[in-house]
Amino acid sequence: MLTNVKNKTWILLLSLTFLFVLSACNTSTSNEEASPKDEQKTIQIGYQKFGTLNFLKAQETLEKELEPHGFTVKWTEFPGGPQLLEALNVGSLDFGHTGEAPPIFAQSADAPLIYYANEPSNPRGEAIIVPKDSSINSVEDLKGKKIALNKGSNVHYLLVKALEKYGVQYEDIETVFLPPADARAAFEKGAVDAWVIWDPFLAEAERKTGARILVDGTDLVNNREFFLASEQFAKDHSDVLDIIYKEIEKAEQWVNENQLEAAEFLAPQIGMDKETLEVVLKRRAYGIEKITNEVVSDQQQIANQFYDLKLIPKEIATKDAVLKSEK
């Protein structure tokens, strides 16, 4: 009898020990599953009316590539680069694209941005335009006129360089700062005399209103498109940025090789007709590139000129907005 009691006691102790070990294992597994490493993360990407990111968003290939890395993608559209970089400045975005000038203005406002990559020069993708029946026939004729543009955008620099080349003082024209949709309305109503604008809005204005180009960016500006990231995101998630780079590279190649199909594909996505987009895709350049010293130097020239014109409040060093590993 005593032996049976001892045996039962021993069996009970073994059972309790097994349950304790099993419970400990389950707790450990549960804690591992709740580890921050495995939590779902979101990359917030800002995009504009037109660009390679539009194709990336529509094709949904980036989401598939980032899913194994625990990332989802949140897309937000902006009317222009300045608005997009303001969102990046306040922490609402991790990645986005703009023209040449917005990063200059943003960096002068201490935005924590990083130049990550750029597309080749596309000087024909922006221009100063006037209504088809306007009496303005040259940049010199803009003296004393009202000119609409998105403040701090890439076309801001085009305006500066065009006025400089044709001997018109910046102070001799009246700038009217409007985002593209509002500027288009003012342009059509005759509330402004000229409009400095980029594609696809440029191509649409040409096709739909008969607008005339006074001068485009040829021999004046590079008009590069930049891909930028918040400084913290770039430092913490270089692997994610590498994936984005490769997906942009694939999208660029597909668009370049299939321009008519690309125009038809994107038209309903952005609410523009395919004929307009065909014009845009035909005259743009292709091929994403990592930031080089030459590009940083070109950006510094823009920054210097904007400071001389008192368009930005302080001098900046564009090289400070490039990760050391990318110099």
N, C-alpha and C positions, 0 to 999 in steps of 0.2 A: 504493500500500500504506500509506504513512504517513498519507495522507488518511483512509483507512478506519479506521485505528486511532484517529485523532483523533475521527472521528465517533462511533465506538463508545464512546470514553471520555466524550465529551460527553453521549451518550444515557444512559450509566450514571450520570453525575453528576446529570442531570435527574431520573432515576428515584429516586435516593437522596434528593434534595431533596424530591421529591413525597411519598415515604414518610415523611420526617421531619415535613413539614407536616401530613400526614394523621394521624400518630401524635400530634402535639401537639394537633390539634383533638379527637381522640378522648379524650385525657387531660383536656382542658378540659371536654368534655361530661360525662365521667365524674365529674369533681369537682363540676360543677354539680348532677348528679343526686344526689350524696351530700351536698349542701348541707343544713345543719340546717333551712333554710326549708322543705324538701320532705319532711322526716322526718315519719313518722306520729306524731301526738300524741294523748294520751288525756285527756279531762276526766272526773274522778271525781265522781259525783253521789250524794249520800246522800238516801234517802227513808224515810218511815215507813209504817205500815200503811195510811194513807189520806191522800189529798191529790191535787191536780192533777198532781203529778209521777207518781203511779201511772198516770194515764191516758196521760201522755206516754210513760212506759216501755212500757206495753202496746201503744200505737199505733205505736211505733217511728218516729214522724215526725221526732223530733229527730236521730236518727242520719242520716237522709236529708239533712236540712238542713245538718248539720255536715260531712258527708263531703267536699264540694267544698273545704272549708277545711282539710282534712287532719286532722280530729279524729274519733276514735272515742269511744264513751261506755261507761264502766264504772259500773254501778249497784250500790249496796250498801244493804241494808235495815237499819234501826236500830229498837229498841223505843221510843225516845223522842228528843226534841230534845237533852237533855243528852248522851246517848251520841253522837249525831250530831256535835255541836259539839266534843266531845272529839277525835273523829277529824279534824275540820277543824283543830283546834289543833295536832295532832302532824304535820300535813301529809299525811294519808291521804285527804283530800277537798278538792275545789275549790269545790263548790256543794252547797247543800241547803236544807231548809225546816224551820222550827220555829215554836213558839208564841212568846208575848211574853217569858216569863221566861228561857228558856235562854240567849239572847244576853247577858242581864244577868250571869248567873253566869259565862258564858264570858269576857266582857270583863273582869270582875273578876279572872279568872285569866290575864289578858294574852293571850288568844287573838287572833290576827291576823285578825279577821273584819270583814266589811263588810256593812252593811244595803244590799241592792240593791233590793228591792221588797217589797210586802206585798199581802195581800188585805183586803177590807173587814172591818169588825167582825163578829163572829159570837158574841155573848154566849150564845146558846141552845145553842151547840155544846159546852158543858162544864157540869158540875154536881157538887154534893155529893149523893150518893145513899146510901140505907140499905136493908137488906133489907125485903121487903114486910111481914113480921110484926114489925118492930122497934118498940120502945116509944119510939124517938126521933121526935119530931114537929116539931122546930124546931131552928134553929141553936143556940139557947140550951141545948138538951138535949145538945149535944156536949161540954159541959164535963166533963172527967175521962174522956173516951172516946178510944179508939184510932181514928185516922183514917189510912187508907192513901192514898198518893199517890206519884207519881214525883218524886223530889227535883229541884228546879230546873226543873221543867216549867211550862208555862203555868198549870196548875191550882194550882200553889203560890201564885200571886198571887191566884187566886180564893178560896182558903182564907183568906188573910190579910185580904182585903177583906170577906168574909162575916163572919168573926169580929169584925172591927172594927165593922161596921154593927150587929151584934146584941149588942155589949157583952161579948164573950167574949175574955179575954186569950189571946194565942197560947201563952203558957206553961201555960195551963190545959187544953190538950188534948195528947194524946200522938200525935206523928206517927210513922207506920211507913212508911219509904221503900222502895217496891217498884215495879218496872216493871209495866206493865199486866197481863201474863199471870200473874205471881205475885200481884199485888193482887187479880185476879179470883178466884183460887183461895182466897186468904185471906178474901175477902169472902163467898164461898159457904159456906166452912167455919165462919164465925162467929168467925174469929180476929181480925177487926177489926170495929169498930162502924159505920164509914162509909167511903166511898171517894170521893175527888175525882178525876173522870175526864173525858175528852173523847171526842168522836165519832171513830170509829164504835164504840169500846168502850162508850160511854155508851148509845147506842141498842141495842146488843146486850144489855147488862145489863138494860135495861128490858124488852126483848122476851123474853129467855130466862129471866130469874130473877124478873121482876116487881118489880124494884127501884123504889123510890119516890124521886122527886127532892125533896130538902129545899129547895134553892135552886139556880137556874142563874145564869149570869153577867149576866142582865138587870139594868141599873142598877148593876152592880158593876164589871164589867171590859169591855174592848173585845174581848178574845180575837181578836187579829189573828194571821194566819199570815204569817210572814216568809220571804222568800227571801234567803239569805245566801251570800256568796262569801268565799274566802280573800282577804286584802288583796292578795297578790302576783298572784293570778290576775285579780282585778278590774282591777289596773293594767296587766297585760300583755295581757289578752284582752277588752277591753271590747266588741269586735265579736262575740265568741262569746256574751257575756252578752246582748247585744242580740237575737241569734237566739233564745236560750232564752226571753227575755221574750216575743217575738212568738209562739213556739210555745205557751207557757203561756196567752197571751191567746186563741189559737185554741181550745185545749182547754177553757178556761173557758167560752167562748161555746157550744161544742158541748154540753157537759154541761148548762149552764143551759137550753138549748133542747130537750134530749133526755134528761130526767132518768130516765125509766123505762128507756130503752134503755141509758143510761150505767150504771145500777145492774146491769142484767143482764149487761152487758159486763164490768164490773169484778169482780163477785161471784166468779167462779172464779179471778181473778187474785190476790185477797187472802184467799180462803178464808172468805168470809162470804156469808150468803144475801142475795138481792137485796131482800127485803122490808126487812131492816135498813138496807141502803144507800139504799133509797128514802126512808126516814125522814131519814137523814143529809143526803141531797142536797136534800130539800125545805126543811129548816130552816137550811141554810147560805147564806152570801152569796157573790156572784160578782163578778169583775172585778179583775184584777191592777192595781196602782197603783205608781207610782214613790214613793220615800220623800219625805215632806214635812216641813217644820219642825214641824207639829202632831204628826205621828207620833213624831218624835224627842223632842219635849217629853213626850208621853205615856209613852214609854219611860224618860225621865229620872225621872218620878214613881215608876215602879216601882222603879228603881234606888235612889232616895232612901229609899223605904220599906224595901226589903230591907236597906239599910245600917243604918237605925235599929233594925231587928230583929236585927241582927248575923247576917243570913243570908249576906251577902257580906263579905269581909274588908276592903274599902276602898271609898272613894267613887270613882265613875267618872263620866265625861262621855260620854253616849251619842252626842253629836255627833261625837266623835272616831272613831266607827266608821262614819262616812258619808263617802264620797268627796266632795271639794270640788265636783266637777262635778255632783253629784247633790243638793246642798243647795238 
